[in-house]
Amino acid sequence: NAPIHIITDTVVDKIYGEQVLEGLRAAGLNVHKSVMRADEGDSSGEASTEHFKTMSSLMECADEILERGINKNSAIISLGGGVVNNLAGVLAGMLYRGVALVHLPTTTMSTFDAALDFKQAVNHPLGKNLLGSYYPASLIAIDPNALATLSERHCLNGIAEALKHGLTQSKELTDAIVEPLRHGDLHKVLRDGAYLESICKAALEIKAPTLDSYNNTDFNEFCPQYGHAVGHSVEHMSWSGKAHSPLLHGEAVAIGMCVSAEVALLKGICTQKVVDEHYDVVGATGLPVYVPASMDPVKLIRQMRFDKHTLKNPAMGLCAELGGMAMNPEGDTYSFEVNEEELVAALEANV
């Protein structure tokens, strides 16, 4: 009879909220539901909760949960996309210093990546995902049929994260993601349940090992973060004024992966062929490859100081080839420090 709390958003709640709530209650569970705000159509043109991935939303949900009741045997269930997964993850890790966390993902971003990971965070006005913790889910229940309600843009949003693992770990996964989109009808492929399920399974199988023995090698840190050092800055800046068109997380990461390839070329880590392959495979999916012209490279680099891997300079993982990350010859690490001159040159090459 421990209280169980579902966290969802106003968009997903209309589709699945009551179905999940009543289903769990019919199973004899003591379940409550908290609904965070979401935009039906925000300035990016898509349904989104990104604007509400804040400490304010976190505390609103925490207040409801504490008022309704919770004990050490309680569970937090996320029902939604990556933002809901992350916010629920922070709540589960904080309440009573940790209660069970369950994910019911409803987007490709959560199904292919966010729900599988144990990095939980909310945003801060100064940057993305600056407040959070590492807290794994106790259970993740994936139903690919839940992806049927997504727009094409939201489908591609999560595919970018699956492609990240292809570019860093597996040419076979890269081809499995890209070739159907390159040679088929994009709309039909993104509505093909068999395609989405196959990508879900492949992404899960290749991502899971990076979550095991996490502290034994920094490959398991820099592989899942490929493209994110630049991508997080691009994403954050895209939402910071009318001069820019807002980007979804996966769109910004797609751009970040192409810029990362330019960095690798400048450092002599990869060949021009590898850079060209990045632009080719990312572009073939329909994802963006270029930093928006409205963004100032110097301001982007300044924003990167909030990336968790930035010490004196930003640090990132880089690919030596398609499907393989480079080991830094200066140490037993997959991390490469990138100075401002190199970042400016990489951003200027990304045109």
Secondary structure, DSSP 8 states (H G I E B T S, - for coil): ---EEEEEEHHHIIIIIHHHHHHHHHTT--EEEEEE--BSS-TTSS-B-GGG-SHHHHHHHHHHHHHH---TT-EEEEEESHHHHHHHHHHHHHGGG--EEEEEE-SHHIIIIITT--EEEEEETTEEEEEEEE---SEE---GGGGGG--HHHHHHHHHHHHHHHHHH-HHHHHHHHHHHHHS-HHHHHT-HHHHHHHHHHHHHHHHHHHTTGGG-THHHHTTTTTHHHHHHHHHHHTSSTTS----HHHHHHHHHHHHHHHHHHTTSS-HHHHHHHHHHHHHTT---S--TTS-HHHHHHHGGGSTT-SSS-EE--EEETTEE--BTTTTBS-EE--HHHHHHHHHH--
